[in-house]
């Protein structure tokens, strides 16, 4: 039984990841930034016992430290960190160069980089240092994005922050291997969460499903299954990996 911290676990992929770990008998810290009621729903639905709720804004370095310490203390030690929390793409934060004002450009970049990259980096540091102090092996799994590779023309800050997250994971994989800590990333394609249900229901949905030769989009459970494998003892040798999980909708050479 391991202690697992899943950030952004109030819904969507984070909720599915939290459930997958709980179903295998792990104790899970369900992190949320502002959606406490949804996080409580996630917590209540987890199988097993010993799960906890942890709130905090990952864009604040001090909050990242408190999140790590609270999860560590309440779970009796942290063995796995899943960096899932992110400022996702939406119509409200679109920032194509030719259309957005400079003020809005700066605002969106700061918001996405602070959470998607620096929040994950700070939390990864705090969890890794606790693992090193315990002399315990551990796992860090980052949830990146297909957009890091194919580009996000309407959301360049998102694509850049996820590409940087992948690079961070590979740097940490090399740095932390001598301590028995594996670091990997998953790069999902478009995934059917409640947040994007409206996009899938309308005319855009057909185009999104058509991106994959399977004729559909991914599910949170498929991402969770990949995370569960990468966090397993059997996947130690996969450290440094960025796993594409997009139904062949984007292929890298």
N, C-alpha and C positions, 0 to 999 in steps of 0.2 A: 504494500500500500504506500503510494507516494503522495507528497503534497504538490499540488499543481495550481499555478496562478494563470488564469485566462483573462486577458484584458479585453474590454469591450464585449463582455459576455451577456449583456442584457437581452440581446436578440440576435437573429441571423446566424452567421457563421460562428461567432463566439459562443452562442447558446448551444449550437450543435456540438462544438468542440468540448464544452464543459460537460455536456451529457455523455459524450463518448468516454471521457476519462472516468466519470462517476460510475458508468455502467461496468467498467472493468475493476472497480473496487477502490479507485483512488479518491483522496479527499481533495475537493476543489474550492479555490477561492474565486468567487464570481466578482469580477471587477466591473464597475460602471463609472461613468463620468457624471451624468445628470439624470439618466432614466432609472431612478431607484425602483419605481414600481415594477418596471419590466424586469429589472435584475432580481427582484424578489420573486417574480413568477418563475424565472429561470431556476433560482435556488430551490423553490418549493417543489419543482418537478424533477429534481435530480434524484436518482436512486442512491441508496446507501445513506451513510451518516457522516457527520464531521465536517460538512461543507459550511463555508462562511461567505459573507458579503463584505466587499471592500470597495469603498468609494474614493474618488480622487481625480483631479484634472491632470492628465499626463503632460500637458504643456508646461506645467509648473515643476521645475526640478525638485523642489522641496517636497511636493506632493508625491512624486515618483518614489522618493526615498521612504516616505511614510507608507505608501502602498506596499512596497517590498517588506518593510519591517512588520507591518500589521499582518500580512499574509504569512510571513515566516513565523511570527509568534503564535498566531491563532491556529495554524496547521501543524505546529510542532516541527517546522522545518520545510523548506521548499526544495523540491527536486526537479521540477519542470516549470519553465516559463513559456507561455504562448503569447507572443506579441501580436495580438489581433486588432486592438483598438486603432481606429484611423478616422480621419476626416475624409469621408467618401465623396465621390463625384455626385453632383446634382445640378439642376438648372440654376439654382441659386448661387452656386460658387463657380460657375463656368467663367473662364477668363481667357478667351482667345485673344491673341496679341492685337489683331486688327480692330477689335471692337471694345475692349475694356479700358477704363481709365487707369492712369498710372497709380492712383491711390488704391483703387480696387485690386489692381495687380499685386501691389505690395501686401495688402491685407490678406488676400487668399494665400499667397506664398508663405507668409509668416505663420498663418494658421495651420496649413498642411505640414510644413516642415517641422513646426514645434511639436505636433502630435505624432505624425506618421514616422518621422525619423528621430528627432531628439528625444521624444518621450520613450520610444523603444530603446534607444541607446542608453538613456539614463537608467531605465528599469533593468535592462540587461546587465549593466555595470553593477547595480545594487544586488541583484540576484546572484550574479557570478561571484562577487566578493564574499557573499555568505556561503556559497558552496565551497569556495576555496578555504575559507576559515574552518569549515566543518571537515575538510578533506573528503568530501563526498562527490561522487560522479553526478552529473546532471545533464539536462537537456534544455536547450533554448530553441524554439521553433518560431520563426517569423512568418507572418502572413503578408506576402508581397502581392504582386499583380502581374498579369499578362501585359498590362499597359506599360510596364517598365521596359518592355522589349519592342512592342509594336508602335509605341508613341500614343500620346493623348493630346491631340491638337487643341481641343477645347478646355482641357484641364492639364496643362503642362506641369504645374506644380505637383499634381498627384503622380503623374508618371515619373517625374524626377525623384520625388520622395521615396517611391517604391523601388526605383533602381538603386538609390542610395541605401535603402534598407537591405537589399540583396547583397550589396557590396559590404555593408557593415557585418552581415552574417558571415561572409566568407573571411573577413579579417579576424573576427572573433573566433571562428572555427580554428584558425591557425594558432591564435594566441592562447586559447583555452584548452586545446587538446592535451598539453602536458599535465593539466589538472583533471583529466578525465571527463571534461565537459564537451559535449557534442553540440554544434550549432548548425541549423539547417533552415531553409526557407521553402515555402510553397508559393507558387505563382498562379493563382486561379484565374480562369477567364470569367466571363459574365456568369453570375451565380444567382439562382432564384431565391432571394430573400424577401421578406415582407416589405422591406424598404423600396424595392424596385418592382413590386407587383404591378403597379400602374403601367410601367414601361412594357412589361411582358403582355399585358392584356390588350393593348392597343395595336395599331398598325406597325409600330416599331418592333413589337414582339416577334413578328414573323421574320424580320430582318435579323434580329438578334439570334433567334434559333437557327437561322440559315448560315450563321458564321461557322458552325461546326458541321462536318459531314454526317454527324449522328442526328442532325436535325433537332437539337434541343440545347438547352443551357445546363450548366452544372447545378448541383444541389449542395446545400450546406453540409449534408451528411457525407458526401463524397470528399469534401475538403477535410472534414473531421477525421475520416478514416485515414487520409494521408498523414495528417498531423499525428494521429495515434501511432502509426507505424514509425514515423521519424523520431518520435519520442521514446520508442521502445529500445531495450538493450540490443536487439537484433540489428538495429539501424546505426549502430555506432560508426561503422565504416562509411556511412553516407554523410558524415560531417563535412560541411562546406557545400553541400548540394543545394541547388535551386531547382525544385521539382515543378515542372510545367504540369498544370492540371486544367487543361482548357479544351478537351475533346477534339484535339487536332485543329482547332480554330486558328492557331498561330504556331508556326513551326520555326524553331531556331536552328541554325547551323552550328 
